[in-house]
Amino acid sequence: MKTDHRITELRKLLDESNIDVLIITNLLNIRYLTGFTGSAATLLIGSPSFSKNDYGLLCTDSRYSEQSHVQIAESNAQIEISIGNLATQLDKSKLFAKGALEIGIEADSTTIASFNAWTQAMERTIAPSKVKVESLRQFKDEEEIDAIRRASHIADEALADVLPKLKGEPTEIQFAAELEFRMRMLGAEGPSFETIVASGPHSAMPHARPTDRKITEGDPVVIDFGAVWEGYHSDCTRTYFLGDTLSREFQRIYRAVEAAQQAGVEKAVLGTGASAIDSACRDTLAAVNLEEFFTHSTGHGVGLEVHELPWIHKDSQSILAVGDILTVEPGVYLAGQMGVRIEDTIAITKTGSECLTEIPKSPIIS
Amino acid sequence: MKTDHRITELRKLLDESNIDVLIITNLLNIRYLTGFTGSAATLLIGSPSFSKNDYGLLCTDSRYSEQSHVQIAESNAQIEISIGNLATQLDKSKLFAKGALEIGIEADSTTIASFNAWTQAMERTIAPSKVKVESLRQFKDEEEIDAIRRASHIADEALADVLPKLKGEPTEIQFAAELEFRMRMLGAEGPSFETIVASGPHSAMPHARPTDRKITEGDPVVIDFGAVWEGYHSDCTRTYFLGDTLSREFQRIYRAVEAAQQAGVEKAVLGTGASAIDSACRDTLAAVNLEEFFTHSTGHGVGLEVHELPWIHKDSQSILAVGDILTVEPGVYLAGQMGVRIEDTIAITKTGSECLTEIPKSPIIS
């Protein structure tokens, strides 16, 4: 996969911040910049004014010798590959032979052990970098949007396939396992996160883990799940009611959440502030006196991580831009009784937005 | 789960190393010491001479407020709980009010960002700790051995259940998904690692990932997999041959690996050096001129991580002791043609050893 355009963007930021070389230890950032998918690596990227060509060095271990060469060749980036820990590979690197002075490092993903070893080997001061690869990752290119769309469609299809099994009254764990299995058989690399299947009173816990509880007639069931495709995540929540006749209380809550979610989705378009999505959801719930039961944030970005920039909450300063992909997921939770959450993943486009999750929102299992 | 005996052992080590307080950031170490299973926490443990009672502080976030209180109460340990980042919780802690001078930290799991924030908040020098919780984790107590035995039995039963499906010639990915699904339905929390199903020439790659390749008549199939139970991992490899008549070459390789693995397992008993297991495997293969095709290490410990102490290789200084649980997994890989690996997980006991993985070793699928 060609990724060199992403490195070009990063290098511009390095120049602007007077960083000669950035040490990247977050494996997802390394994957984003180079396409390398191994489980052990350190990446060095030089700024344009420090290193015109030979601007990159990837250190990995011998398990990934062949794979790293294939993936770096596909990336179209000018990156040397060295097998071994960065501390022992510096002499061999064209990049470092030039003597970088200002070295930045990813402080949130580098351990003290690595930092100390590298500081000693480089005989330089290394400082936490203000340039964040995550800020580039926030805005997805076409290839990334395609991957999340594909992940979303796998998840949609899998849920449609297994949903009728709810009528067989499986346990929460069994239904979660069926759903994850079906996603895998449809081509997912795995689930985006531990699937939430929360039935009956469990549905009132936003972060419930599946249990041995048998899902039974009259239960609300919150299903929050996603698929991974080419490293990219999908994220979707639907709430169902097991039974032919919705309880009055469930209907009231469901309608309120559905309206709140719809209001949020309508705000999720090019140029809106992320905080406006949050207030659209909360105001809609407030109008029916349910705001206090919406106890978590309204959404988050989705990409190589299932939770990433932008964050959707009342204090968010983000203005939605082309390439943002985010969730809108209000919920109402009545402790010990029931909960309802509805979530879609939305891509911000030149013309407004595209909803990537397409499962119908009826709570009735047909 | 009672875990306070583990903290007692750790505190002895702290006294011996003159560490007043150890900052623990590795979540598996925190789980081991306290039973806390949340995804965000920092744990402080004081030495006996620094803090007789009130020797612990667990900082976590608001999602885990209730869970942390339940799990810490069950641990029987004297640990305060504070909701918030360690940097903001020090004033509130009885432990720190006493003014620790020698503070150690886990260098392999602490980020620079956390280290810098905590150094500033504590106004103290914090040094990488030589005391390692991992060295305690190496020796499993009865509860841990039970968990790994249970995980192994789930894995055994799942493979026995799905093995006949190989005859239906699934793809590697489909078979891996079936096996993981079955483990989950039998109560596993998940797979120990990404299941390896490597068929035909793929079997020659020790770290192969499952692909869309259809497993077909005449293929060797390496299946390396495990289940997680209560956080503890199992690890087992079997190699099968799809077809009624084993090829001559497959038989030759299989018999050699089987003999090598058996020789290794016989050495895996109380009081032996880990390096003796390695040489038993390699010498057996050398006797039939296959040693050069065994290209990875012979084994590793298994516990809260699927790879942990002790390491089984020729330079290992470990002498096997009661509570060691380790794998013995020689293989022979003929590039582009075929590979065979056989792996068991062995617990070292007072009387010798117990093999926890019980799947028969016949390569024929009956």
Interface residues (C-beta under 8 A of the other chain):
Chain A: R63 I105 A107 D108 S109 T110 T111 I112 A113 F115 N116 P128 I173 Q174 A177 E178 E180 F181 R184 M185 H207
Chain B: R63 I105 A107 D108 S109 T110 T111 I112 A113 F115 N116 P128 I173 Q174 A177 E178 E180 F181 R184 M185 H207
